Amino acid sequence: FSALTAVVFCMGMGANASEAEIRAIKLWMAGFALLAVAGIVVSILLLRAGQGGWGATAAFMPTIITFIIFVIAVSR
């Protein structure tokens, strides 16, 4: 959910952006999507290996990383 929120937030930033800014926003959107997919895949692999706690942590890490990125972006 946090990755989807980040992608939608990035789409909103592109409303009045230049071509170079739109390319950068597309890269950020791809990064957030890949981060979410990686978290899900690693979580599933860990759950199948019997590591439930680590699987839950891997599934939650994209949320934490997204939050840190937004805090840094807003503070600038």
Summary of the structure (lengths in Angstrom):
residues: 76
radius of gyration: 14.5
end to end distance: 24.7
largest distance: 48.0
contacts: 189
relative contact order: 0.15
helix: 87%
strand: 0%
